Amino acid sequence: MIQLVRKWLDRHFSDPQILIMIFALILGFVLVYSFADMLAPVLIALVMAYLLEGMIAFLVEWRIPRLPAVIFVFLLFLTLLVFLLIWLLPLLSRQIAELVQELPSMISSGQKELMALPDRYPDFVSEQQIRQAMGFMASELTQVLQSLFSLSVASVRGLITVVIYFILVPLLIFFFLKDKSLIMNWLSLFIPKDRGLLTRVWNEVNQQITNYIRGKVWEIIIVWVVSSIVFSMLGLQFSMLMGLFVGLSVLIPYIGATFMTFPVALIAFFQWGLDQNFLYTVIAYLIIQALDGNLLAPLLLSEVVNLHPVAIIVALLVFGGLWGFWGLFFAIPLATLVHAVIKAWVAQMNAAKSKPVST
């Protein structure tokens, strides 16, 4: 048994480049898993700098020096950030406040609609079933309100954290962009020179993740804008807020679209009851999701590695369980990384097997 294990290890881990790649992956995982909370501003800044690097590279290709390109892109980023703080966040916070204020009356009207169902459809639903459903919804709502209260108690600490993030993250983004070559040269001192396999994996993952993030950003914006416009035309309350959540739901394949069906349907039900407006809203939402899944997402993400739905769901479960929201956010890029590593590993082993033995 020991001999079999030793032969398997020699066959799969004898290549130094494979060992370098595995060590780099384990080190990165341990650092992120152990220090994610402390290094959250650094990680957020790294992600934002990674996104902005594409715009800088585009300007550099047009023969614009890197430093002016960095300054221009960074100022554009700050302008967008100020725009979000001045216009978008107050609008969303106002809709959230209105939702909280109108929630009791919406629940009351929803209860009346539910209690009328046994009279309308006595063969399908009974009063006891309605009361059980209402009791379940009341308990769930109580838990949600308790969670919101606990968040409000910690709002002062949260506000301080947000202020610190708004100061540190832009500074880190600027220095990551401006001193990219210096940072990369410093990091290369700790990486062995024989890193061809690691470089190939990084190049493939970098291309795939760049395409994925760029496509997802555009997908979120398009779905958000279209959903907000459609909900507003239908007269749905909190259309901007619902549109934003529908747009963000595309970050989590399959699960996000399914989960957002319930808030949209509930808001429409509390507002109109089971009439034609409710039906139009649900149908419009399903059409938006169908167009996104079958037309928009394939168009924007055509260059991304096609992962099997089972692989995507497993990645969501594993990385979401490890890192919560951020694990769900980066589940697809991380799954792409795993896919690229396995493919490069197999290719490296096949190349080693096909190499003629010198005598």
C-alpha positions in Angstrom: 0.0 0.0 0.0 2.8 2.4 0.9 4.5 1.6 -2.4 1.4 2.4 -4.3 1.0 5.7 -2.5 4.7 6.5 -3.1 4.4 5.7 -6.8 1.3 7.8 -7.1 3.0 10.7 -5.4 6.1 10.3 -7.6 4.0 10.2 -10.7 1.9 13.3 -9.9 4.2 15.5 -7.8 7.7 14.8 -9.0 7.7 17.9 -11.3 9.1 20.9 -9.4 6.8 23.3 -11.3 3.7 21.4 -10.1 5.0 21.7 -6.5 5.6 25.4 -7.0 2.0 25.9 -8.2 0.5 23.8 -5.4 2.6 25.7 -2.8 1.4 29.1 -4.2 -2.2 28.0 -4.2 -2.0 26.7 -0.6 -0.2 29.8 0.6 -2.8 32.1 -1.0 -5.7 30.1 0.4 -4.2 30.2 3.9 -3.5 33.9 3.8 -7.0 34.8 2.5 -8.8 32.4 4.9 -6.8 33.4 8.0 -6.5 37.2 7.5 -9.5 38.0 5.3 -11.2 40.2 7.9 -8.1 42.2 8.8 -7.0 42.6 5.2 -10.4 43.4 3.8 -9.6 46.9 2.7 -6.4 45.6 0.9 -8.4 42.8 -0.8 -11.1 45.2 -1.9 -8.5 47.6 -3.2 -6.8 44.8 -5.1 -10.0 43.8 -6.8 -10.9 47.4 -7.8 -7.3 48.0 -9.0 -7.5 44.8 -11.0 -10.8 46.0 -12.7 -9.3 49.5 -13.4 -6.1 48.0 -14.8 -8.0 47.1 -18.0 -8.9 50.7 -18.7 -5.3 51.8 -18.0 -3.9 49.1 -20.4 -6.3 50.3 -23.1 -5.0 53.9 -22.7 -1.4 52.8 -22.7 -2.0 51.0 -26.0 -3.0 54.4 -27.4 0.5 55.6 -26.5 -0.6 57.5 -23.4 2.1 57.3 -20.6 1.1 55.1 -17.7 1.2 57.7 -15.0 -1.3 60.1 -16.8 -3.5 57.1 -17.6 -3.5 56.0 -14.0 -4.4 59.6 -12.8 -7.2 59.8 -15.4 -8.7 56.4 -14.6 -8.4 57.0 -10.8 -10.1 60.4 -11.1 -12.9 58.8 -13.2 -13.3 56.2 -10.5 -13.5 58.8 -7.8 -16.1 60.8 -9.8 -18.2 57.6 -10.1 -17.8 57.0 -6.4 -18.9 60.5 -5.5 -21.9 60.2 -7.9 -23.0 57.0 -6.1 -22.7 58.7 -2.7 -24.5 61.9 -3.7 -27.3 60.5 -6.0 -27.7 56.8 -5.9 -27.3 55.9 -2.2 -29.7 58.6 -0.9 -32.3 57.4 -3.5 -31.9 53.8 -2.4 -31.9 54.6 1.3 -35.1 56.7 0.8 -36.8 53.7 -0.8 -35.6 51.4 2.0 -37.0 53.8 4.6 -40.3 54.0 2.7 -40.4 50.2 2.5 -39.9 49.9 6.3 -42.6 52.5 6.9 -45.2 50.9 4.6 -44.4 47.4 5.6 -47.1 47.1 8.3 -49.8 48.3 6.0 -48.6 46.1 3.2 -48.6 43.1 5.5 -52.1 44.0 6.6 -53.4 44.2 3.0 -51.6 41.0 2.2 -53.3 39.2 5.1 -56.7 40.4 3.9 -55.9 39.0 0.4 -54.8 35.7 1.9 -57.9 35.3 4.1 -60.1 35.9 1.1 -58.5 32.9 -0.8 -60.6 30.2 1.0 -63.8 31.9 -0.1 -62.6 32.2 -3.7 -60.9 28.8 -4.1 -62.4 26.5 -1.4 -61.3 23.4 -3.3 -57.7 24.3 -3.3 -56.9 26.1 0.0 -58.4 26.1 3.5 -58.5 28.8 6.2 -56.3 26.6 8.4 -53.6 26.4 5.7 -53.7 30.2 5.3 -53.3 30.7 9.0 -50.4 28.4 9.1 -48.7 30.2 6.2 -49.4 33.5 7.9 -47.8 32.3 11.2 -44.8 31.1 9.4 -44.4 34.4 7.5 -44.9 36.3 10.8 -42.1 34.3 12.5 -39.7 34.8 9.6 -40.5 38.6 9.5 -39.8 38.8 13.3 -36.4 37.2 12.7 -35.6 39.7 9.9 -36.7 42.7 12.1 -34.5 41.4 14.9 -31.6 41.2 12.6 -32.2 44.7 11.4 -32.4 45.9 15.0 -29.1 44.2 15.8 -27.5 46.0 12.8 -28.9 49.3 13.9 -27.4 48.9 17.4 -24.0 48.4 15.7 -24.6 51.2 13.3 -22.0 53.6 14.9 -19.2 51.0 14.6 -20.4 50.2 11.1 -20.4 53.9 10.1 -16.8 54.3 11.4 -15.7 51.2 9.4 -17.3 52.6 6.3 -15.6 55.9 6.7 -12.2 54.2 7.1 -12.9 52.1 4.0 -13.7 55.2 2.0 -10.4 56.7 3.0 -8.1 53.6 2.8 -9.5 51.8 -0.2 -9.0 54.7 -2.7 -5.5 55.4 -1.4 -4.6 51.7 -1.8 -6.1 51.6 -5.3 -4.0 54.5 -6.4 -0.8 53.1 -5.1 -1.5 49.6 -6.5 -2.1 51.2 -9.9 0.8 53.7 -9.8 3.4 51.3 -8.4 2.2 48.1 -10.1 5.6 47.3 -11.7 7.5 47.9 -8.4 5.1 45.7 -6.5 5.2 42.9 -9.1 9.0 43.0 -9.2 9.2 42.8 -5.4 6.8 39.8 -5.3 8.9 38.1 -8.0 11.8 38.0 -5.6 9.9 35.4 -3.6 8.9 33.2 -6.6 11.3 30.6 -8.0 12.7 31.4 -11.5 11.5 28.0 -12.7 7.8 29.0 -12.8 6.7 28.4 -16.3 3.6 26.3 -15.3 2.6 28.9 -12.7 2.9 31.7 -15.4 0.8 29.8 -17.9 -1.9 29.2 -15.3 -1.9 32.8 -14.3 -2.1 34.1 -17.9 -5.1 31.8 -18.6 -6.9 32.6 -15.4 -6.2 36.3 -15.8 -7.8 36.4 -19.2 -10.8 34.4 -18.1 -11.4 36.4 -15.0 -11.0 39.7 -16.8 -13.6 38.6 -19.4 -15.9 37.3 -16.6 -15.7 40.4 -14.4 -16.1 42.8 -17.4 -19.1 40.8 -18.7 -20.7 40.5 -15.2 -20.4 44.3 -14.6 -22.2 45.1 -17.8 -24.7 42.4 -17.1 -25.5 43.8 -13.7 -25.9 47.3 -15.1 -28.1 46.3 -18.0 -30.4 44.0 -15.9 -30.6 46.7 -13.2 -31.6 49.5 -15.6 -34.0 47.3 -17.6 -35.6 45.9 -14.4 -36.0 49.3 -12.8 -37.6 50.8 -16.0 -40.0 47.8 -16.4 -41.0 47.9 -12.7 -41.5 51.6 -12.9 -43.7 51.4 -16.0 -45.8 48.7 -14.3 -46.2 51.0 -11.3 -44.4 48.7 -8.8 -43.3 50.4 -5.6 -39.6 50.6 -4.8 -38.8 49.9 -8.5 -35.2 51.3 -8.2 -34.5 49.1 -5.2 -36.0 46.0 -6.6 -34.2 46.6 -9.9 -30.9 46.9 -8.1 -31.4 43.6 -6.3 -32.5 41.9 -9.5 -29.3 43.2 -11.1 -27.1 42.0 -8.2 -28.8 38.6 -8.3 -27.0 37.7 -11.5 -23.8 37.4 -9.5 -25.1 34.1 -8.1 -26.0 31.8 -11.1 -29.3 29.9 -10.8 -29.7 30.6 -7.0 -29.9 34.5 -7.3 -32.6 34.6 -10.0 -34.7 32.0 -8.1 -34.3 33.8 -4.7 -35.3 37.2 -6.1 -38.5 35.8 -7.4 -40.0 35.9 -3.9 -39.3 39.5 -3.0 -40.6 40.8 -6.3 -43.7 38.6 -6.1 -44.3 39.6 -2.4 -44.0 43.4 -3.1 -46.4 43.0 -6.1 -48.8 40.9 -4.0 -48.8 43.3 -1.0 -49.4 46.2 -3.4 -52.1 44.8 -5.7 -53.1 41.4 -4.4 -53.8 38.6 -6.8 -54.9 40.8 -9.7 -53.7 41.3 -13.3 -51.0 43.8 -12.2 -49.5 41.1 -9.9 -49.5 38.7 -12.8 -48.0 41.2 -15.2 -45.1 42.0 -12.8 -44.3 38.3 -12.2 -44.4 37.6 -16.0 -42.2 40.6 -16.7 -39.7 39.5 -14.1 -39.6 35.9 -15.6 -39.1 37.4 -19.1 -36.2 39.5 -17.9 -34.5 36.5 -16.3 -35.1 34.4 -19.4 -33.6 37.0 -21.7 -30.7 37.4 -19.3 -30.0 33.7 -19.0 -30.5 32.8 -22.7 -29.4 36.0 -24.6 -27.5 38.6 -22.5 -25.3 36.4 -20.4 -24.1 34.1 -23.3 -23.4 37.3 -25.4 -21.4 39.0 -22.7 -19.7 35.9 -21.3 -19.0 34.0 -24.5 -15.2 34.1 -24.0 -15.4 32.7 -20.4 -14.6 29.0 -19.9 -17.8 27.0 -20.0 -18.3 25.4 -16.6 -20.8 22.7 -16.1 -23.8 23.7 -13.9 -22.9 21.1 -11.3 -19.4 22.6 -11.1 -20.9 26.1 -10.6 -23.3 25.0 -7.9 -20.5 23.1 -6.1 -18.3 26.2 -6.3 -21.1 28.4 -4.9 -21.6 26.0 -2.0 -17.9 25.5 -1.1 -16.7 29.1 -1.5 -19.9 30.6 -0.1 -19.5 28.3 3.0 -15.9 29.4 3.4 -16.2 33.2 2.8 -19.9 34.0 2.9 -20.9 36.8 0.5 -17.5 37.3 -0.9 -17.2 33.6 -1.5 -20.4 33.7 -3.5 -19.2 36.8 -5.3 -15.9 35.2 -6.4 -17.2 31.6 -6.8 -17.1 31.6 -10.6 -13.6 33.1 -10.8 -12.3 30.7 -8.2 -13.9 27.8 -10.0 -12.2 29.1 -13.2 -8.9 29.1 -11.3 -9.4 25.5 -10.2 -10.4 24.5 -13.7 -7.2 26.1 -15.2 -5.0 24.5 -12.5 -6.4 21.0 -13.2 -6.0 21.5 -17.0 -2.4 22.7 -16.7 -1.6 20.0 -14.3 -2.8 17.3 -16.6 -1.1 18.9 -19.6 2.2 19.1 -17.7 2.0 15.4 -16.6 1.1 14.3 -20.2 4.1 16.3 -21.5 6.4 14.7 -19.0 5.2 11.2 -20.0 5.6 11.9 -23.7 9.1 13.2 -23.3 11.7 10.7 -24.5 13.9 9.2 -21.9 17.6 10.0 -22.5 20.0 7.1 -22.5 
